Amino acid sequence: MENNLRIIKTARSEAAINAAVKEGYWPLVKPVVPSPQIKSKYSVVQNTTTGEIKVVHDYRENTWGDKNLATVIDFTYYYPHHFESPFAAYLIPSDIVIGETVWLSDLIEDIVSGNWNQGDTFRLKSCEATWNGKDFIIHVKPLLKDIIVG
């Protein structure tokens, strides 16, 4: 239990969902929809002599003073997560009670948990939620203005 709350697990494949059903869980199936707000950045520089590359994630990283390095991919953003299927399910135990607050250990929804002052935005991985009999009301705390990472 997280924070003394019951943990609700997530299944992310047809086989995992059906296995949980056989164990007595009810699957609350939802689509996995990537949020355009969640993003990471990278750049690739290459040593013009050796051909080796280096991936850079921080604008402050001082690789530009090396005369043998050339930028082959300038800073760009991408969605940094990969999920095995376009759907997932929260595994609801048969004895859950309406109004019960639980811990969702693997959120299906893409909710922003914070951002870095260089533009990266992070995904909330887990949090508290309350069962309303049909779905979870996710408890999202207000975000800090900026989170400094690194």
C-alpha positions as CSV (number, residue, x, y, z in Angstrom):
1,M,0.0,0.0,0.0
2,E,1.2,3.5,-0.9
3,N,0.4,6.1,1.8
4,N,-1.7,3.3,3.5
5,L,-4.0,3.2,0.5
6,R,-4.9,0.2,-1.5
7,I,-2.8,-0.1,-4.7
8,I,-4.7,-0.4,-8.0
9,K,-2.5,-2.0,-10.7
10,T,-2.7,-1.4,-14.4
11,A,-2.6,-4.1,-17.2
12,R,-1.3,-2.9,-20.5
13,S,-2.0,-5.8,-22.8
14,E,-4.9,-8.1,-23.8
15,A,-3.2,-11.1,-22.2
16,A,-2.5,-9.2,-18.9
17,I,-6.1,-7.9,-18.8
18,N,-7.6,-11.3,-19.4
19,A,-5.3,-12.9,-16.8
20,A,-6.5,-10.4,-14.2
21,V,-10.1,-11.1,-15.1
22,K,-9.5,-14.8,-14.3
23,E,-8.1,-13.6,-10.9
24,G,-11.4,-11.8,-10.1
25,Y,-10.6,-8.2,-11.2
26,W,-12.8,-6.1,-13.3
27,P,-10.9,-4.3,-16.1
28,L,-11.6,-0.6,-16.4
29,V,-10.4,-0.3,-20.0
30,K,-9.3,3.0,-21.4
31,P,-7.4,4.3,-24.5
32,V,-3.8,5.3,-24.1
33,V,-3.6,8.8,-25.6
34,P,-0.3,10.6,-25.6
35,S,-0.5,14.2,-24.5
36,P,1.1,16.8,-26.8
37,Q,2.1,18.6,-23.5
38,I,4.4,15.8,-22.5
39,K,7.7,16.1,-24.3
40,S,11.5,15.8,-24.0
41,K,14.2,17.3,-26.1
42,Y,17.4,16.1,-27.6
43,S,20.1,17.1,-30.0
44,V,22.7,14.9,-31.7
45,V,26.3,16.0,-32.2
46,Q,28.9,14.1,-34.2
47,N,32.6,14.0,-34.0
48,T,33.7,14.9,-37.6
49,T,36.9,12.9,-37.2
50,T,35.8,9.7,-35.6
51,G,32.1,9.6,-36.6
52,E,31.0,9.0,-32.9
53,I,27.9,10.7,-31.8
54,K,26.7,12.1,-28.6
55,V,23.1,12.8,-27.5
56,V,22.6,16.0,-25.7
57,H,19.5,16.8,-23.5
58,D,20.6,20.0,-21.8
59,Y,21.1,23.4,-23.6
60,R,23.9,24.1,-21.1
61,E,26.0,21.1,-22.0
62,N,29.2,22.5,-23.3
63,T,30.0,20.4,-26.4
64,W,30.0,23.4,-28.8
65,G,33.6,24.4,-28.0
66,D,35.0,21.2,-29.5
67,K,36.0,22.0,-33.1
68,N,35.6,18.3,-34.1
69,L,31.9,18.3,-33.2
70,A,29.1,19.2,-35.6
71,T,25.4,19.3,-34.9
72,V,23.6,16.6,-37.0
73,I,20.2,17.0,-35.3
74,D,19.4,20.3,-33.7
75,F,17.4,20.4,-30.5
76,T,13.9,18.9,-31.2
77,Y,11.1,17.6,-29.0
78,Y,9.6,14.1,-28.9
79,Y,7.2,12.1,-26.9
80,P,9.4,10.1,-24.5
81,H,7.2,7.2,-23.6
82,H,6.3,3.9,-25.3
83,F,3.4,1.7,-24.3
84,E,2.9,-1.8,-25.7
85,S,-0.7,-1.3,-26.7
86,P,-3.1,1.6,-27.5
87,F,-5.3,0.6,-24.5
88,A,-4.8,-0.3,-20.9
89,A,-7.0,-1.2,-17.9
90,Y,-7.1,-0.4,-14.2
91,L,-7.7,-3.7,-12.4
92,I,-10.7,-3.1,-10.1
93,P,-11.0,-5.4,-7.1
94,S,-14.4,-6.8,-6.4
95,D,-14.6,-5.3,-2.9
96,I,-13.8,-1.7,-3.8
97,V,-16.2,0.8,-2.2
98,I,-17.6,3.9,-3.8
99,G,-15.7,6.8,-2.3
100,E,-12.6,4.7,-1.5
101,T,-9.4,6.6,-2.1
102,V,-6.7,4.4,-3.7
103,W,-3.2,4.6,-5.2
104,L,-3.1,4.2,-9.0
105,S,0.4,2.8,-9.4
106,D,0.6,3.2,-13.2
107,L,-1.6,6.0,-14.6
108,I,-3.1,5.4,-18.0
109,E,-4.0,9.1,-18.5
110,D,-1.2,11.4,-19.5
111,I,-1.1,14.1,-16.8
112,V,1.7,16.6,-16.6
113,S,3.6,16.3,-13.3
114,G,6.1,19.1,-13.8
115,N,8.3,20.8,-16.2
116,W,11.9,21.8,-16.6
117,N,12.8,25.4,-17.4
118,Q,14.4,24.2,-20.6
119,G,11.1,23.0,-22.0
120,D,10.9,19.4,-21.0
121,T,7.5,18.3,-19.5
122,F,7.2,15.2,-17.4
123,R,4.4,12.7,-17.1
124,L,2.8,11.8,-13.7
125,K,3.4,8.1,-13.2
126,S,1.2,7.4,-10.2
127,C,-1.1,9.2,-7.7
128,E,-4.1,9.0,-5.4
129,A,-7.6,8.7,-6.9
130,T,-11.1,8.1,-5.6
131,W,-13.5,5.5,-7.0
132,N,-16.9,6.9,-7.9
133,G,-18.5,3.5,-8.9
134,K,-17.7,3.9,-12.6
135,D,-14.3,5.5,-12.8
136,F,-11.5,7.1,-10.8
137,I,-11.4,10.8,-9.9
138,I,-7.7,11.5,-10.1
139,H,-6.2,13.7,-7.4
140,V,-3.9,16.1,-9.2
141,K,-2.0,18.5,-7.0
142,P,-1.2,21.9,-8.3
143,L,2.1,21.9,-10.3
144,L,5.1,23.8,-9.1
145,K,5.8,26.6,-11.6
146,D,9.1,25.0,-12.7
147,I,11.1,22.1,-11.5
148,I,14.8,22.4,-11.9
149,V,16.3,19.1,-13.0
150,G,20.0,18.2,-13.1
